[in-house]
Amino acid sequence: MTDWDQITEYIHNAMQAVESAHATTQELRKNPNGEALAAFQAQMKDLTERLTRLQTALEHESEYELDELADRLAVTLSGRPVPYRKTQKV
């Protein structure tokens, strides 16, 4: 899976987390209790983590592009991926 495939997956997962958080918010509004609040807080934490991963990848978009290009070029020329990456593998 390439970095761009992973970023696309991050976007999809973040959208699912937004939908899930919205459903949990509706439940908290209908039935405000400790259990609903705990579920809401867990959903918000998950959403924040997913959006942070996505934001990090998007803030360093050009670096990911260069790493992808270097990786593909190395595989084409030597048959092995580049051992060093400027960015962290997503």
C-alpha positions as CSV (number, residue, x, y, z in Angstrom):
1,M,0.0,0.0,0.0
2,T,1.4,3.4,-0.9
3,D,1.5,6.4,1.3
4,W,-1.3,8.0,-0.8
5,D,-3.5,4.9,-0.4
6,Q,-2.9,5.2,3.3
7,I,-3.8,8.9,3.3
8,T,-7.0,8.0,1.4
9,E,-7.8,5.4,4.0
10,Y,-7.2,8.0,6.7
11,I,-9.7,10.3,5.1
12,H,-12.3,7.5,4.8
13,N,-11.7,6.5,8.5
14,A,-12.0,10.1,9.6
15,M,-15.3,10.5,7.8
16,Q,-16.6,7.3,9.5
17,A,-15.5,8.6,12.9
18,V,-17.4,11.9,12.3
19,E,-20.5,9.9,11.5
20,S,-20.1,7.7,14.5
21,A,-19.4,10.7,16.8
22,H,-22.5,12.4,15.4
23,A,-24.6,9.4,16.3
24,T,-23.1,9.3,19.8
25,T,-23.8,13.0,20.2
26,Q,-27.5,12.4,19.3
27,E,-27.6,9.6,21.9
28,L,-26.1,11.9,24.5
29,R,-28.7,14.6,23.8
30,K,-31.6,12.1,24.0
31,N,-30.3,10.3,27.1
32,P,-27.8,12.4,29.1
33,N,-26.2,10.1,31.6
34,G,-22.7,9.0,32.6
35,E,-22.6,6.1,30.2
36,A,-23.6,8.2,27.2
37,L,-21.1,10.9,28.2
38,A,-18.3,8.3,28.4
39,A,-19.2,7.0,25.0
40,F,-19.2,10.5,23.6
41,Q,-15.8,11.3,25.1
42,A,-14.4,8.1,23.6
43,Q,-15.7,8.9,20.2
44,M,-14.3,12.4,20.4
45,K,-10.9,11.1,21.4
46,D,-10.9,8.6,18.5
47,L,-12.0,11.4,16.0
48,T,-9.2,13.7,17.3
49,E,-6.6,11.0,16.8
50,R,-7.8,10.2,13.3
51,L,-7.9,13.8,12.3
52,T,-4.4,14.4,13.8
53,R,-2.9,11.6,11.7
54,L,-4.6,13.0,8.6
55,Q,-3.5,16.5,9.3
56,T,0.1,15.4,9.8
57,A,0.2,13.6,6.5
58,L,-1.4,16.5,4.6
59,E,1.0,19.1,6.2
60,H,3.9,17.1,4.8
61,E,2.4,16.3,1.4
62,S,5.3,17.3,-0.7
63,E,7.7,15.2,1.5
64,Y,5.5,12.2,1.0
65,E,5.5,12.7,-2.7
66,L,9.3,12.8,-2.8
67,D,9.6,9.7,-0.7
68,E,7.1,7.9,-3.0
69,L,9.0,9.0,-6.1
70,A,12.4,7.9,-4.5
71,D,10.9,4.6,-3.5
72,R,9.5,3.8,-6.9
73,L,12.7,4.9,-8.6
74,A,14.8,2.8,-6.3
75,V,12.6,-0.3,-7.0
76,T,12.9,0.3,-10.7
77,L,16.6,0.7,-10.7
78,S,17.8,-1.7,-8.0
79,G,14.8,-3.9,-7.3
80,R,14.8,-2.7,-3.6
81,P,13.0,0.2,-1.9
82,V,14.9,3.1,-0.4
83,P,16.2,2.2,3.0
84,Y,15.9,5.8,4.2
85,R,12.8,7.9,4.2
86,K,12.5,11.6,4.9
87,T,9.0,11.0,6.3
88,Q,7.7,8.5,8.6
89,K,5.8,5.6,6.9
90,V,2.1,6.2,7.3
